[in-house]
Amino acid sequence: MTFRKPRYNKNFEYELLRLCTKSGSIVYGGVSKLFKYFLQTSVATSIISYCDNSKFSGKIYKELGFTLERISIAKHWVRLNPFKHFTDNLVRQKGVDSLLGTHFGKGMLNETLLLSMGFLPIYDVGQAVYVINNYQERTLI
């Protein structure tokens, strides 16, 4: 279990960044013990974490006392010939000109440009955002 200062939302003290387990191994109560140890040794009062809904159910967050804050649906832009794929976040961050080497400049919507160049929007199940705010001693499983 790995924690760090939040990458995207500075309103939280920590981000639960990663939880890894060995495939095929079971340690009953191991996750809650790791989390409880972190809480006892860090004096954290607010934690955020992100769950890829295409790979995980988010069940463990609920068991640890997190609350589901929101689910953000992800959009990808795909063109088949020639093949190109961009996430919507990357398009917003870099812009179409930077990604494709074009020179449209500001003033046109990225979506309009991508559609005109044969890209189609593809939606996936997105990611869930789980949070703990104002943590106080809780009973963990």
C-alpha positions as CSV (number, residue, x, y, z in Angstrom):
1,M,0.0,0.0,0.0
2,T,1.5,3.3,-1.1
3,F,0.6,6.8,-0.1
4,R,1.8,10.2,-1.3
5,K,0.8,13.8,-1.4
6,P,-2.2,14.1,-3.8
7,R,-1.3,14.5,-7.5
8,Y,-4.6,16.1,-8.7
9,N,-6.6,17.3,-5.7
10,K,-4.7,19.4,-3.2
11,N,-7.7,19.6,-0.8
12,F,-6.6,16.2,0.6
13,E,-3.5,15.4,2.8
14,Y,-2.8,12.0,1.2
15,E,-3.6,9.9,-1.8
16,L,-3.8,6.2,-1.6
17,L,-1.8,5.6,-4.7
18,R,-1.4,1.9,-5.0
19,L,-2.4,-1.4,-3.4
20,C,-0.6,-4.5,-4.7
21,T,-1.1,-8.1,-3.7
22,K,0.6,-11.3,-4.9
23,S,-1.7,-13.1,-7.2
24,G,-3.1,-16.3,-5.7
25,S,-2.1,-15.3,-2.1
26,I,-4.6,-14.5,0.6
27,V,-3.8,-12.7,3.8
28,Y,-7.1,-12.3,5.7
29,G,-7.4,-8.8,7.0
30,G,-4.1,-7.8,5.5
31,V,-5.3,-4.7,3.6
32,S,-7.2,-3.3,6.6
33,K,-4.2,-3.9,8.8
34,L,-1.9,-2.0,6.4
35,F,-4.4,0.8,6.2
36,K,-4.9,1.0,10.0
37,Y,-1.2,1.1,10.5
38,F,-0.9,4.1,8.1
39,L,-3.7,5.9,9.8
40,Q,-2.1,5.4,13.3
41,T,1.3,6.5,12.2
42,S,0.5,9.4,9.8
43,V,-2.2,11.5,11.6
44,A,-3.9,11.8,8.2
45,T,-7.4,13.2,8.3
46,S,-8.2,13.3,4.6
47,I,-7.3,10.7,1.9
48,I,-8.3,10.5,-1.7
49,S,-7.9,7.5,-4.1
50,Y,-8.9,6.6,-7.6
51,C,-10.3,3.3,-8.8
52,D,-10.2,2.2,-12.5
53,N,-13.8,0.8,-12.9
54,S,-12.7,-1.3,-15.9
55,K,-10.5,-3.4,-13.6
56,F,-11.8,-3.1,-10.1
57,S,-15.1,-3.0,-8.3
58,G,-14.1,-0.5,-5.6
59,K,-15.3,-2.9,-2.9
60,I,-12.1,-2.6,-0.9
61,Y,-12.5,1.2,-0.5
62,K,-15.9,0.8,1.0
63,E,-14.5,-1.9,3.4
64,L,-11.8,0.6,4.5
65,G,-14.3,3.3,5.2
66,F,-14.0,5.5,2.1
67,T,-17.0,7.2,0.6
68,L,-17.7,7.2,-3.2
69,E,-17.4,10.9,-4.2
70,R,-18.0,10.6,-7.9
71,I,-17.6,8.5,-11.0
72,S,-16.0,10.2,-14.0
73,I,-16.6,8.7,-17.3
74,A,-13.5,8.7,-19.5
75,K,-13.5,9.6,-23.2
76,H,-11.0,8.5,-25.7
77,W,-10.5,9.8,-29.3
78,V,-9.7,7.1,-31.8
79,R,-9.0,7.2,-35.6
80,L,-8.5,3.9,-37.3
81,N,-6.7,4.9,-40.5
82,P,-4.0,5.8,-39.8
83,F,-4.5,4.6,-36.3
84,K,-4.2,7.2,-33.5
85,H,-5.5,7.1,-30.0
86,F,-5.7,9.9,-27.4
87,T,-7.4,10.2,-24.1
88,D,-9.6,13.3,-23.7
89,N,-7.4,14.5,-20.8
90,L,-4.4,14.4,-23.0
91,V,-6.2,16.4,-25.7
92,R,-7.3,19.0,-23.2
93,Q,-3.8,19.2,-21.7
94,K,-1.7,19.3,-24.9
95,G,-4.2,20.5,-27.6
96,V,-4.8,19.1,-31.1
97,D,-2.0,21.1,-32.7
98,S,0.6,19.7,-30.3
99,L,-0.6,16.1,-30.6
100,L,-1.0,16.0,-34.4
101,G,1.5,18.6,-35.6
102,T,-1.2,20.8,-37.1
103,H,-1.5,24.6,-36.9
104,F,-5.1,25.4,-36.4
105,G,-4.3,27.7,-33.4
106,K,-6.8,28.8,-30.8
107,G,-10.4,29.5,-31.5
108,M,-11.7,26.1,-32.6
109,L,-12.9,23.4,-30.2
110,N,-10.7,20.3,-29.9
111,E,-13.8,18.2,-30.4
112,T,-14.6,19.9,-33.7
113,L,-11.1,19.5,-35.0
114,L,-10.9,15.8,-34.0
115,L,-14.2,15.0,-35.6
116,S,-13.2,16.8,-38.8
117,M,-10.0,14.7,-38.9
118,G,-11.8,11.4,-38.7
119,F,-11.6,10.8,-34.9
120,L,-14.5,9.3,-33.1
121,P,-15.2,9.6,-29.3
122,I,-15.2,6.3,-27.4
123,Y,-16.4,6.2,-23.8
124,D,-15.3,3.7,-21.2
125,V,-16.5,3.0,-17.7
126,G,-14.2,5.6,-16.2
127,Q,-12.8,5.8,-12.7
128,A,-14.4,6.2,-9.3
129,V,-13.1,8.7,-6.8
130,Y,-13.1,7.6,-3.2
131,V,-12.4,9.9,-0.2
132,I,-12.1,10.0,3.5
133,N,-12.7,13.4,5.1
134,N,-12.2,14.4,8.7
135,Y,-11.0,10.9,9.6
136,Q,-11.7,9.8,13.1
137,E,-11.0,6.4,14.6
138,R,-13.1,3.8,12.8
139,T,-13.6,0.2,13.1
140,L,-11.9,-1.6,10.2
141,I,-12.6,-5.1,9.2
